[in-house]
Amino acid sequence: MKEIDRSILIIRAKKPFLLPEYEDDSQMEYLLRKYFKQIFEEQLNGWWLDEDAWPSRRDLETFKQWFDVEFHSVVFDLVDKPIQAAE
């Protein structure tokens, strides 16, 4: 088992994406602010291909209304194979 030098962000859709390693809560908030728009649009694209049906307001407040966010500072790789990026 290897520890991967990455943090993970788990996004769970409410009713209405691996990150760099972080050290404390202020860095978690920084990473969320930096990446929420990209994550929001990727999640929406997975559910609705018609962008006209997406919420017009896609700010951090709306993101937090639509998704639960859970940070983990340690990720363990349990597979004994190289990590590969998906295409």
C-alpha positions in Angstrom: 0.0 0.0 0.0 1.4 3.4 -1.0 0.4 6.8 0.2 -0.2 9.1 -2.8 1.0 12.7 -2.6 -2.5 14.1 -3.3 -5.6 15.0 -1.4 -9.1 13.9 -2.4 -12.3 15.9 -2.6 -15.5 13.9 -2.5 -18.5 15.6 -4.1 -22.0 14.3 -3.4 -24.9 15.8 -5.3 -27.7 17.2 -3.2 -31.3 17.3 -4.3 -31.5 20.7 -6.0 -13.4 16.3 -8.8 -7.9 14.7 -7.1 -6.5 17.9 -5.8 -3.0 19.0 -4.6 -2.1 18.1 -1.1 -3.2 20.5 1.6 -2.1 21.2 5.1 -4.9 23.0 6.9 -8.5 24.3 6.7 -7.5 27.6 5.1 -5.9 25.7 2.2 -9.0 23.5 1.9 -11.1 26.6 1.4 -8.6 28.0 -1.1 -8.6 24.8 -3.1 -12.4 24.7 -3.1 -12.6 28.4 -4.3 -10.0 27.7 -7.0 -11.6 24.5 -8.4 -15.3 24.7 -7.6 -16.4 26.2 -11.0 -14.5 23.4 -12.9 -16.0 20.7 -10.6 -19.5 22.2 -10.8 -19.5 22.3 -14.6 -18.0 18.8 -14.8 -20.7 17.4 -12.5 -23.5 19.2 -14.4 -22.1 17.9 -17.7 -22.4 14.4 -16.3 -26.1 14.9 -15.6 -27.3 17.4 -18.2 -25.6 17.9 -21.6 -28.0 20.8 -22.3 -26.1 23.7 -20.8 -29.3 25.8 -21.1 -30.8 23.6 -18.3 -27.8 24.4 -15.9 -28.4 26.9 -13.1 -27.6 30.3 -14.4 -25.8 31.2 -11.1 -22.8 28.9 -10.7 -21.0 30.6 -7.8 -19.5 29.0 -4.7 -22.7 29.6 -2.7 -24.8 27.7 -5.3 -22.2 25.0 -5.5 -22.4 24.4 -1.7 -26.2 24.3 -2.1 -26.0 21.6 -4.8 -23.1 19.5 -3.4 -21.8 18.2 -0.1 -18.0 18.6 0.1 -15.7 16.3 2.0 -12.0 16.8 2.2 -9.4 14.0 3.0 -5.8 14.8 3.5 -4.5 11.3 3.0 -5.1 8.9 0.1 -3.9 5.3 0.1 -3.3 3.5 -3.2 -4.3 -0.2 -2.6 -3.6 -1.3 -6.1 -0.1 -2.4 -7.0 -0.1 -0.8 -10.4 1.1 2.6 -11.7 -1.4 5.4 -11.5 -2.7 6.3 -15.0 -4.6 9.4 -16.1 -7.9 8.8 -17.8 -8.1 10.2 -21.3 
